[in-house]
Amino acid sequence: MPCLEFSRGTSLDLTHKEKGLALVFIYSGEFAERVIRNLINDPSFCKPCGLYCDSCKYGAYTHVQNIKAAIELPSPSKFPAFIDNPDVHMPKKIPKTDLCIASGLHKDLLLELPNRLHRAGVKGLIVPIEDFAEVPSGLRKQVEEKCQDLDLESAFPKPFCSLEPSDNKPTISRCITELKIGKPFLEISTAKKEKCEVIEAAVVRRSAPCGSSWYIARKLTGVKTEEQILCDAIAKAHHSYPCTATMGVDPETKEPILHLSGFIIREAVKKALEQNQ
């Protein structure tokens, strides 16, 4: 598997034969790197189990062939609050791909991004919102309107693990179904143990983009299905991974985005248990 290194201001061409959905990441900060490392299944990435790691995910998949470039731009803190000419600070070249995932960008650069993607022939844009301060509702609406004007598909999942397929967004839906990331989907089997029902195995069919679903599924083995015990086990694993969403209360949802992420994985486990009945 090719080693992925992150470029500093220029695109990184990954020497591979393009296959399936083609992605480009344009980002600043650690969150996008976490998503990339989960997608390529970097063996040095998922380490929360420490010495107890049984390599549950390694060898199960890799999507390195789908990532055409990863372009890191300077941190928003390196720019003034308002950028007069954002186009100057954009990547010199954006490869033609199906989809762009953008994260952690300066607000003015994010607002300029749809124009650049359109010129490059990119079909869609995903802007994960893990922190409402990075993408406030007004900016999201402006970017969304630009995408609509340019006939670009767009999605602004808050958090990224809330993203689901949509009939009117075929390219973004392909990202979810082909790369198996988005709103987590698990399959769970149970068994009787000392008169209690416990989780025998949890299989990840679709993971949160950050990869946390794999760790949470691993920590559910042997846990009683009694609601409070199960919720406590999910919450402990979710916080131990850890989730990168903000604990600040989101003005729209009136909840910390981290809590939203926790509710999503809890609901995924609940549905998996219901389907197991």
N, C-alpha and C positions, 0 to 999 in steps of 0.2 A: 504494500500500500504506500503511495507517495506520501512523503512528509509534508504537512501543510505549515507554511510559515506565513506570517501576516505582513503585508506590505505597509509601508509608511507613506501614504499620500499618492501612491501609484498602484495600478492594478496588478494583481498577482495572477498570472496565467498558470493554471494547473495543467501539466502536460499529461493529458489523458484523452481518450476518445470520448467525445460527448455522447451521452446516452440518456434518453428520457428527458424529463423536465430540466432545463438549464437555469441555474441560479446565479445571481451576483449579489454579494453583500456589500453595502456601503454603510460604514458605521464609525462610531467612536465609542470607546469604552469596552468593558469586559463582557457585557451581556451577549452581544453578537458573537464574540469569540466562544462563549459557552455553547451557544446554539450550533456553531460550526463544528466544534469538537464533538458534540453529541452526534451530529449528522455523519461525520466521517468515522465515528466510533474510535476515536483516539484512545489507545490503551492506557495512556498516562492521564486521562481526563477524570473518569469516575472512580474516586478513591475513598468515599465516605465509609465503606465497610472495613477499610484498613486490612489488617491481617486476616480477617474473616472473608475477604473477597473470594467468591467462587466463580468469577468471570462469567456471570449470568448473561451479559449482553455482548461480550466480545466474541467476534466471529458470527454473531447472529445477523449482522447487516453492515453495510457501509454505503454511503451515498457520496463518496468523494468524487465520483465521476459526474455528479450533477452540479458541482460547484465550479463555475467557470472562472470566477475571480472573487477575491476578498479585498476590498479597498478601504483602508482605514484613513479617515480624515482627522485633522487635529481636534482636540477636545474643545467644546464650546467655550471653555474658560480661556482659551488662547486667542479668542476673537473679541472684538468690542460687542457691546450689547446689540448694536444694529450694524449690519454689514451693508455698505452702500452698493457694492458691486459683487454680489455673491457668486456670479458665474466665474469670476477669477479664481475662486477657491475650490471650485468643483473639480472632480477628476478630469484629467486631460482627455481620457478615453474611457468610455463605458462599453463593454462588449455587448453585442446583441444577444440577449437571453430571453427566456420566457418571463422571468420574474425577478424583481429586486426586493430584498429585505433590507430595510433601513432602520438603524437604531442609534440613539444617542447623539444625533446630529444637532448642530446649532440650528435654531429655529429658522433663520433666513436661508440656510443651506437646504433644509428640508423643504421649504416653500419653493425653492428653485428646482428641486430634484425632478418633479414630474416633467418639466420642459426638457431636461437633459435625457431622461429615460425615453421620452417620445422620439426625440431625435435619434437615439441609439437603436430604436426598434424594439424596445422592451415592452411587453404586453401588460404587465401588472406590477403593483407595488403593495407590499405589506409593511406596515409601520406598527410593530408591537408597542404597546403602552404599558410599561412596568412601573413608570413613575409619571403621574399626571403633570408634574412640573415641567417635564421634558416636552410633552405634547399636550398642552392645554386644549380645551374644547374648541376655542376660537381658531387656533392654528389647525387643528384636525379638520375642521369644516372647510377652511381655505384650501388645504391640500386636497381634500376630497373633491371639492368643486373643480379644482384645476385638473384633476385626474378625469373627471367626468367630461370636461370640455375637450380633453385630448384623447378621449376614448380609451383610457387606461383603466383596467380593473384596479380596485383598491380595497384594502381592509385595514382596520385599526383595532385589532383585538386587545382588550383590556381585561386581564393580562393575555399574553400570547397563547396560553393554554386554554383559552376560551374559543379559539378559532375552529369553526366548523365548515363543512362543504356547503356550497350554495349553488343552486341551478343557474343563477345569472352571473356567476363568476367562475367560469370553467377552468381558467388557468390557475387561480388560487385554489380551487377545489382539487386540481391535479397535484398541487404541492402537498395537500393533506393526505390524499389517497395513495400517491406514489411514494412519498417519503415517510408516510406514517407518523406525522407529527401534527399537533393541534390539540383539540380537546381529547383528553386521555380516554382510551377504551381498553378495558381489561376483560379477561375471562378468568373466572375463579371456580375452583372445585373445593368442596368441603368434605369433611369426614367426622365421624363421631369419635370422641375421645373422653373417656371417663364421664359419660352421660352429657357431655357438652359438645356442641358443634364448633369445630375449628376449621380455619382455612388450611387446606392441604397444599394448594398451589395457586399462584396468581401469575397469569401470563399476560404480557403487554402486547396488545395488538396495534395500539396507537399511543405514542408517548407524548407527554408535554415536550415542547421544543427544547427545553433546557436539559431534558433527560431524567428529570426527577422521578418520573413514573416507574422507571426500572428499579430504582432504589426503594421506593415505597412498596412496590410489589414484592420485592425480596424480603422486606421487613414484616410483611403480613403473614408469612408462613408460620403456622402454629398458633396464630392469634384467634381467640374465641370470637364468634360472630355476634356476641351480645353487644348491643348498640354502643353503650358507653365505653366499654373496653376497646371496641374496634375504633371508635372515633378518636380515643386517646392515642392509640397506636399509630393511626394515620397522621394525626397532628404532630406527634413526636418525630416521625420519619420525615414529614414535610418540612419541619423546621431544621432538622439535622442535615438535610442535603447540602446547602439550604436554598430556599426560594430567594430569588433576587428582587422580587417585587417590593415596592415601598410599603412602609408601615404608616405613612401619612394618610389621613382620611381623604379619600377622593371626593371632590365637591359634587360629582354627578351621582355616584353610587352610594355616597354617605358611608362607605366602608373602606378600610385600608385595602389596597389592591392585593396585598399578601393574603388577607383573609379571603378575598374572592378566589384566589388560587387554591386555598385550602378547601373551600366549599366545593370547588370543581372536582378535585380528586376524591373527596368524600362521596360525592354524588356518583362518580364513576364506579367506585367500589360497591356502593349500594345497588346500582343497576346490574352490575356483574353478579352479585349474589342473588338478585331477583331472577335473573335469567338462568341461574343454576338450579332453581327450584324444580 
